Amino acid sequence: MPRTIVENDLGAMSFADAIDGTIVEFEDGDLVTGTVVRIDRDEVLLDIGFKSEGVIPSRELSIRNAVDPSEVVDLGEEIEALVLQKEDQDGRLVLSKKRAQYEKAWGRIEEVKESDGVVSGPVIEVVKGGLIIDIGLRGFVPASLVELRRVRDLDPYIGMDLEAKIIELDKNRNNVVLSRRAWLEETQKEQREEFLDNLQPGEKRSGVVSSVVSFGAFVDLGGMDGLIHVSELSWKHVDHPNSVVTVGDEVDVEVLEVDRERERISLSLKATQQDPWQEFADGHKVGELVYGRVTKLVPFGSFVQVGDGIEGLVHISEMSAHHVELPEQVVTPGEELWVKIIDLDLQRRRISLSIKQAAEGGVVAAEYQEAFGEHAYDEAGNFIGEFEYEAPVEGEESEAERAWREYYEEHGEEAYRQAVADYEESEQGEDTADGASVAEADAAAEEE
């Protein structure tokens, strides 16, 4: 039986034309789907139905840096990719898996930002100034926004899954800034409110020093941090808080103030310690002679330390029996000498002293004997000796008053509100410094 030859349905179309007709058409920036047909150390080949396989360089496989392609894709796996170049200088079709992932994730991230939602993902890198979280793209968390208080060592966070709020989104700059602290504050708000409601001024609490700053120390009370201002660290003058406490120290503190509206707690360490002023007042009386050391000269007198953490003022009129123009004509800092207590105000924590009265007649021993001899006290034991003291004019600030005011101002007796203001200012400065873009953080990491 003769074989029947049927005319090909392609008609005049050539076989090559038929092949070309099955090739997918696309442009740079298009999203395509294909099958992994080959995995090499530095690239992956993807069959997307084009005349040749598409090439995905290893750097375009994942948002993670320096990854092994075999850890990202498997042979035969179907994946999405974005067309970077339809044809490069070598005639290859260049694709990117991470750009496709980025484009899909960006829309989702924008929706989360608009709804004030939360994103989550594993920490994949520690970069200069913070962490990188994989949220489908690279999200940057500044170091100051990782926890409720700043964390110095970020390495332990590698691999951890973290939740965070989106605080900045800029597609043009490829910038996604996240805040885990904002998420923690939101989720712990009820716990903080309950903690503050159960906290009352005057209470004694135990805690651990969590941070030491120039204006004081923060203490973790087991639910929130409270601030010990530098003026509340010790009864003595404190040059810097780290001379009194260090991070990790366990301390007992007294609650001074609870600001529930601003969620601030003011603490005192010195309130749990023996008040040296009370101790001094219990052991000394007006008219006594005490031995002290000159600590500071001021235009109208000098301060003399007469006890541990106790300083009194010798007004210039009480320095000598003769007229004195400048305190340095009589005493020098570091000099040790006898002084007489001519006034002791425990409530205001002020002691007025006299060098002149301590050395009247030129013999300190005689004055000491007079001050403590039996004739200086009445039968009830009350001091009846004489001493001179120039009272200030009512309504006017005397030189002594001014000296004390400047003394306390210099020694940092500042209110808690000022400390909080300083703290917030320093935090804002850190956030500004940390709030670099992801691109800037990556660039810094590459430089290192």
Buried (B, 14 or more C-beta within 10 A) or exposed (E): EEEEEEEEEEEEEEEEEEEEEEEEEBEEEEBBEBBBEEBEEEBBBBBBEBEEBBBBBBEBBBBBBEBEBEEBBEEEEEBBBBBBBBEEEEEBBBBBBBBBBBBBBBEBBEEBBEEEEBBBBBBBBBBBBBBBBBBBBBBBBBBBBBEBEBBEEBEEBEEEEBBBBBBBBEEEEBBBBBBBBBBBBEEBEEEBEEBBEEBEEEEEBEBBBBBBBEBBBBBBBEBBBBBBBBBBBBBBBBEEBBEBBEEEBEBEBBBBBBEEEEBBBBBBBBBEEEBBBEBBBEEBBBBBBBEBBBBBBBEBBBBBBBBEBBBBBBBBBBBBEEEBEEBEEBBEEEEEBBBBBBBBEEEEBBBBBBBBBBBBEEEBEEBBEBBBEEEBBEEEEEBEBEBEEEEEEEEEEBBBBBBBEEBBEEBBEBEBBEBBEBBEEBBEEBBEEBBBBBBBBBBEBEEE
